[in-house]
Amino acid sequence: MFPSLGNLLWKRCALRGDISATQASQSYANFLAIGLTLQPSSTFAAAALKLATEERHAVYDMLYVALAEQKGCELVTADEKLVNKLRGKFSFLRWLGDL
């Protein structure tokens, strides 16, 4: 999760130029300060690989789907393509834009 957000902020700053380096750093610091409880991916990695092969979708994304399924919670994501592709099978998927 942390590398994904860091990469997103880097892209917005370095490639798109729609945020400054200071804004990227502050956003990252704010996110890290939330204090999320992390779950080792080893506890759901096999389920993610199974889902990835079944759905023909990257394991990277399916890790989040497998974790949400395991925990019985909603998965809110900004990845509209992922939600559109899988919403029919995984009712717990929510697109951020719908909230």
LINLIN-V985707 format. One record per run of one state. SS is the DSSP state (h for helix, s for strand, l for the rest). FROM is the first residue (numbers start at 0). TO is the last residue. Records with the same first field share a line. If there is no record, write none. Layout:
SS->FROM-TO ; FROM-TO
This chain:
l->0-0 ; 16-19 ; 33-39 ; 43-43 ; 55-57 ; 71-73 ; 77-78 ; 86-91 ; 98-98
h->1-15 ; 20-32 ; 40-42 ; 44-54 ; 58-70 ; 79-85 ; 95-97
s->74-76 ; 92-94
